[in-house]
Every structure is written in structure tokens, then in C-alpha cells.
Amino acid sequence: MSKLFKRDWMWAYRKMRSLLCSRLTSAYRATLYAIRGDTGAFYNSRTWQKIRIRR
């Protein structure tokens, strides 16, 4: 794994956790963000917010 991938993944994971996403969802979406640069749109089940993080 490159340093850039790890840094992007960690940043996205922490961002998702701060938005009250579960650990599993955060890990999955952080992986998508690190690979593609986009998490895709999804709803948070706790707050019913539509979330999408892009580069």
C-alpha cells in the first residue's frame, strides 16, 4: 500500500465516523474513496443525511 492510499483511507474513515456512520460502512466507503476518489451517494441511517465525499 502506498502512503497516499493509507492517508486518503484514514482521512475518509475518520470523516465517515464523525458523520455517525458505522465502522463497517466507514471502512467500506473509505476504501472506495481511496481507490476511486468517490464514496458514492448513500444515506446515514442515524441522521438520514445523504452523504457523498469526492476529491
MOPAC internal coordinates of N, CA, C and O (Angstrom, degrees):
PM7 1SCF
backbone

  N    0.0000 0     0.00 0     0.00 0    0    0    0
  C    1.4416 1     0.00 0     0.00 0    1    0    0
  C    1.5199 1   110.22 1     0.00 0    2    1    0
  O    1.2310 1   121.24 1   -41.72 1    3    2    1
  N    1.2967 1   115.23 1   138.28 1    3    2    1
  C    1.4597 1   118.62 1   178.81 1    5    3    2
  C    1.5289 1   109.95 1   -82.54 1    6    5    3
  O    1.2310 1   121.39 1   -18.45 1    7    6    5
  N    1.3122 1   114.94 1   161.55 1    7    6    5
  C    1.4614 1   119.76 1   179.18 1    9    7    6
  C    1.5175 1   111.15 1   -64.46 1   10    9    7
  O    1.2310 1   120.75 1   143.74 1   11   10    9
  N    1.3379 1   116.17 1   -36.26 1   11   10    9
  C    1.4596 1   120.27 1   179.84 1   13   11   10
  C    1.5292 1   110.86 1   -63.57 1   14   13   11
  O    1.2310 1   120.54 1   137.35 1   15   14   13
  N    1.3436 1   116.58 1   -42.65 1   15   14   13
  C    1.4631 1   120.75 1   178.52 1   17   15   14
  C    1.5224 1   110.52 1   -60.86 1   18   17   15
  O    1.2310 1   120.74 1   133.15 1   19   18   17
  N    1.3359 1   116.19 1   -46.85 1   19   18   17
  C    1.4691 1   120.53 1  -179.33 1   21   19   18
  C    1.5256 1   111.52 1   -61.68 1   22   21   19
  O    1.2310 1   120.88 1   136.92 1   23   22   21
  N    1.3444 1   115.91 1   -43.08 1   23   22   21
  C    1.4668 1   119.91 1  -178.83 1   25   23   22
  C    1.5241 1   110.90 1   -66.32 1   26   25   23
  O    1.2310 1   120.28 1   135.65 1   27   26   25
  N    1.3376 1   117.07 1   -44.35 1   27   26   25
  C    1.4609 1   120.67 1   178.20 1   29   27   26
  C    1.5247 1   111.24 1   -62.81 1   30   29   27
  O    1.2310 1   121.13 1   137.69 1   31   30   29
  N    1.3337 1   115.44 1   -42.31 1   31   30   29
  C    1.4640 1   119.83 1  -178.86 1   33   31   30
  C    1.5319 1   110.48 1   -63.11 1   34   33   31
  O    1.2310 1   120.81 1   133.57 1   35   34   33
  N    1.3282 1   116.06 1   -46.43 1   35   34   33
  C    1.4650 1   120.32 1  -177.99 1   37   35   34
  C    1.5254 1   110.94 1   -64.87 1   38   37   35
  O    1.2310 1   120.31 1   138.49 1   39   38   37
  N    1.3220 1   117.01 1   -41.51 1   39   38   37
  C    1.4605 1   120.30 1   179.06 1   41   39   38
  C    1.5271 1   110.28 1   -61.91 1   42   41   39
  O    1.2310 1   120.14 1   132.63 1   43   42   41
  N    1.3333 1   117.33 1   -47.37 1   43   42   41
  C    1.4639 1   121.40 1  -179.28 1   45   43   42
  C    1.5285 1   110.98 1   -65.09 1   46   45   43
  O    1.2310 1   120.09 1   139.44 1   47   46   45
  N    1.3310 1   117.43 1   -40.56 1   47   46   45
  C    1.4599 1   120.90 1   179.05 1   49   47   46
  C    1.5314 1   110.74 1   -60.82 1   50   49   47
  O    1.2310 1   120.73 1   132.05 1   51   50   49
  N    1.3159 1   116.22 1   -47.95 1   51   50   49
  C    1.4730 1   119.38 1   179.50 1   53   51   50
  C    1.5225 1   111.62 1   -63.88 1   54   53   51
  O    1.2310 1   120.42 1   142.16 1   55   54   53
  N    1.3182 1   116.80 1   -37.84 1   55   54   53
  C    1.4675 1   121.12 1   178.60 1   57   55   54
  C    1.5271 1   110.16 1   -62.89 1   58   57   55
  O    1.2310 1   120.27 1   134.67 1   59   58   57
  N    1.3134 1   117.08 1   -45.33 1   59   58   57
  C    1.4711 1   121.17 1   179.12 1   61   59   58
  C    1.5254 1   111.22 1   -63.52 1   62   61   59
  O    1.2310 1   120.52 1   137.70 1   63   62   61
  N    1.3274 1   116.62 1   -42.30 1   63   62   61
  C    1.4676 1   119.64 1   178.89 1   65   63   62
  C    1.5229 1   110.72 1   -64.26 1   66   65   63
  O    1.2310 1   119.79 1   144.47 1   67   66   65
  N    1.3313 1   118.01 1   -35.53 1   67   66   65
  C    1.4640 1   120.67 1   178.50 1   69   67   66
  C    1.5297 1   111.38 1   -69.13 1   70   69   67
  O    1.2310 1   120.40 1   159.11 1   71   70   69
  N    1.3390 1   116.84 1   -20.89 1   71   70   69
  C    1.4621 1   121.70 1   177.18 1   73   71   70
  C    1.5311 1   111.58 1   -92.75 1   74   73   71
  O    1.2310 1   120.75 1  -165.57 1   75   74   73
  N    1.3298 1   116.17 1    14.43 1   75   74   73
  C    1.4723 1   124.72 1   175.79 1   77   75   74
  C    1.5235 1   113.90 1    67.55 1   78   77   75
  O    1.2310 1   120.14 1  -146.31 1   79   78   77
  N    1.3221 1   117.34 1    33.69 1   79   78   77
  C    1.4636 1   121.12 1   173.73 1   81   79   78
  C    1.5267 1   108.80 1   -86.42 1   82   81   79
  O    1.2310 1   120.69 1   -24.97 1   83   82   81
  N    1.3138 1   116.29 1   155.03 1   83   82   81
  C    1.4611 1   120.23 1   179.10 1   85   83   82
  C    1.5287 1   109.95 1   -69.22 1   86   85   83
  O    1.2310 1   120.52 1   -13.71 1   87   86   85
  N    1.3210 1   116.62 1   166.29 1   87   86   85
  C    1.4633 1   120.85 1  -179.97 1   89   87   86
  C    1.5206 1   111.27 1   -63.58 1   90   89   87
  O    1.2310 1   120.58 1   138.26 1   91   90   89
  N    1.3257 1   116.50 1   -41.74 1   91   90   89
  C    1.4586 1   120.71 1  -179.29 1   93   91   90
  C    1.5269 1   111.09 1   -64.63 1   94   93   91
  O    1.2310 1   120.25 1   131.91 1   95   94   93
  N    1.3153 1   117.12 1   -48.09 1   95   94   93
  C    1.4583 1   121.22 1   178.45 1   97   95   94
  C    1.5160 1   110.65 1   -61.97 1   98   97   95
  O    1.2310 1   120.35 1   137.65 1   99   98   97
  N    1.3168 1   116.93 1   -42.35 1   99   98   97
  C    1.4649 1   121.14 1   179.86 1  101   99   98
  C    1.5201 1   111.30 1   -61.81 1  102  101   99
  O    1.2310 1   120.39 1   136.18 1  103  102  101
  N    1.3209 1   116.87 1   -43.82 1  103  102  101
  C    1.4633 1   120.41 1  -179.84 1  105  103  102
  C    1.5294 1   111.34 1   -65.62 1  106  105  103
  O    1.2310 1   120.58 1   136.60 1  107  106  105
  N    1.3152 1   116.50 1   -43.40 1  107  106  105
  C    1.4644 1   121.06 1   179.85 1  109  107  106
  C    1.5224 1   111.10 1   -63.76 1  110  109  107
  O    1.2310 1   120.42 1   131.34 1  111  110  109
  N    1.3234 1   116.81 1   -48.66 1  111  110  109
  C    1.4641 1   120.89 1  -178.52 1  113  111  110
  C    1.5249 1   111.90 1   -68.60 1  114  113  111
  O    1.2310 1   119.96 1   146.24 1  115  114  113
  N    1.3291 1   117.69 1   -33.76 1  115  114  113
  C    1.4664 1   120.98 1   176.66 1  117  115  114
  C    1.5221 1   110.54 1   -65.69 1  118  117  115
  O    1.2310 1   120.42 1   142.47 1  119  118  117
  N    1.3247 1   116.80 1   -37.53 1  119  118  117
  C    1.4544 1   120.55 1   176.95 1  121  119  118
  C    1.5229 1   110.75 1   -64.86 1  122  121  119
  O    1.2310 1   120.55 1   136.16 1  123  122  121
  N    1.3251 1   116.55 1   -43.84 1  123  122  121
  C    1.4646 1   119.80 1   176.38 1  125  123  122
  C    1.5166 1   111.19 1   -60.38 1  126  125  123
  O    1.2310 1   120.44 1   137.83 1  127  126  125
  N    1.3156 1   116.76 1   -42.17 1  127  126  125
  C    1.4609 1   120.79 1   179.82 1  129  127  126
  C    1.5264 1   111.21 1   -63.60 1  130  129  127
  O    1.2310 1   120.05 1   136.99 1  131  130  129
  N    1.3173 1   117.51 1   -43.01 1  131  130  129
  C    1.4585 1   121.02 1  -178.52 1  133  131  130
  C    1.5257 1   111.79 1   -67.29 1  134  133  131
  O    1.2310 1   120.19 1   145.53 1  135  134  133
  N    1.3213 1   117.25 1   -34.47 1  135  134  133
  C    1.4599 1   121.01 1  -178.96 1  137  135  134
  C    1.5266 1   112.12 1   -82.62 1  138  137  135
  O    1.2310 1   120.68 1   128.38 1  139  138  137
  N    1.3434 1   116.31 1   -51.62 1  139  138  137
  C    1.4627 1   120.63 1  -173.19 1  141  139  138
  C    1.5142 1   115.18 1   -99.05 1  142  141  139
  O    1.2310 1   120.26 1   157.60 1  143  142  141
  N    1.3397 1   117.11 1   -22.40 1  143  142  141
  C    1.4595 1   119.78 1  -175.40 1  145  143  142
  C    1.5122 1   112.46 1    87.70 1  146  145  143
  O    1.2310 1   120.41 1  -168.97 1  147  146  145
  N    1.3279 1   116.82 1    11.03 1  147  146  145
  C    1.4644 1   121.87 1  -178.07 1  149  147  146
  C    1.5219 1   108.42 1  -152.47 1  150  149  147
  O    1.2310 1   120.68 1   -45.54 1  151  150  149
  N    1.3293 1   116.30 1   134.46 1  151  150  149
  C    1.4625 1   119.12 1   179.70 1  153  151  150
  C    1.5190 1   112.25 1   -87.41 1  154  153  151
  O    1.2310 1   120.00 1   163.20 1  155  154  153
  N    1.3115 1   117.60 1   -16.80 1  155  154  153
  C    1.4469 1   120.86 1  -172.53 1  157  155  154
  C    1.5192 1   108.56 1    80.22 1  158  157  155
  O    1.2310 1   120.38 1   -24.63 1  159  158  157
  N    1.2981 1   116.87 1   155.37 1  159  158  157
  C    1.4630 1   121.00 1  -178.16 1  161  159  158
  C    1.5293 1   110.47 1   -80.99 1  162  161  159
  O    1.2310 1   120.84 1   -42.74 1  163  162  161
  N    1.3164 1   116.00 1   137.26 1  163  162  161
  C    1.4558 1   121.43 1   176.06 1  165  163  162
  C    1.5162 1   108.68 1  -155.68 1  166  165  163
  O    1.2310 1   120.76 1   -16.58 1  167  166  165
  N    1.3198 1   116.14 1   163.42 1  167  166  165
  C    1.4583 1   121.79 1   179.74 1  169  167  166
  C    1.5144 1   110.67 1  -103.22 1  170  169  167
  O    1.2310 1   121.15 1   -39.76 1  171  170  169
  N    1.3042 1   115.41 1   140.24 1  171  170  169
  C    1.4533 1   122.08 1   174.24 1  173  171  170
  C    1.5272 1   107.20 1   -84.38 1  174  173  171
  O    1.2310 1   120.04 1   -53.09 1  175  174  173
  N    1.3133 1   117.52 1   126.91 1  175  174  173
  C    1.4644 1   120.68 1  -174.98 1  177  175  174
  C    1.5309 1   113.01 1   -72.75 1  178  177  175
  O    1.2310 1   119.72 1   158.38 1  179  178  177
  N    1.3233 1   118.13 1   -21.62 1  179  178  177
  C    1.4725 1   120.03 1  -179.74 1  181  179  178
  C    1.5167 1   112.60 1   -82.39 1  182  181  179
  O    1.2310 1   120.37 1   139.53 1  183  182  181
  N    1.3200 1   116.90 1   -40.47 1  183  182  181
  C    1.4642 1   119.85 1  -175.33 1  185  183  182
  C    1.5183 1   113.03 1  -111.15 1  186  185  183
  O    1.2310 1   119.47 1   171.87 1  187  186  185
  N    1.3263 1   118.62 1    -8.13 1  187  186  185
  C    1.4591 1   124.90 1  -177.96 1  189  187  186
  C    1.5217 1   112.49 1    58.16 1  190  189  187
  O    1.2310 1   121.00 1  -148.59 1  191  190  189
  N    1.3449 1   115.69 1    31.41 1  191  190  189
  C    1.4535 1   120.48 1   174.08 1  193  191  190
  C    1.5166 1   109.17 1   -87.49 1  194  193  191
  O    1.2310 1   120.63 1   -36.29 1  195  194  193
  N    1.3257 1   116.40 1   143.71 1  195  194  193
  C    1.4521 1   120.17 1   171.35 1  197  195  194
  C    1.5243 1   106.82 1   -86.48 1  198  197  195
  O    1.2310 1   120.41 1   -54.41 1  199  198  197
  N    1.3264 1   116.81 1   125.59 1  199  198  197
  C    1.4538 1   122.26 1  -173.90 1  201  199  198
  C    1.5181 1   110.00 1  -120.65 1  202  201  199
  O    1.2310 1   121.36 1   -42.07 1  203  202  201
  N    1.3142 1   115.01 1   137.93 1  203  202  201
  C    1.4737 1   121.45 1   173.16 1  205  203  202
  C    1.5203 1   107.51 1  -154.69 1  206  205  203
  O    1.2310 1   120.36 1   -53.34 1  207  206  205
  N    1.3176 1   116.91 1   126.66 1  207  206  205
  C    1.4564 1   121.39 1   178.59 1  209  207  206
  C    1.5281 1   107.79 1  -116.94 1  210  209  207
  O    1.2310 1   121.10 1   -53.68 1  211  210  209
  N    1.3259 1   115.50 1   126.32 1  211  210  209
  C    1.4570 1   121.86 1   178.84 1  213  211  210
  C    1.5064 1   110.86 1  -128.08 1  214  213  211
  O    1.2310 1   120.68 1   -24.20 1  215  214  213
  N    1.3118 1   116.30 1   155.80 1  215  214  213
  C    1.4638 1   120.93 1   174.73 1  217  215  214
  C    1.4901 1   109.33 1   -78.70 1  218  217  215
  O    1.2310 1   120.10 1   180.00 1  219  218  217

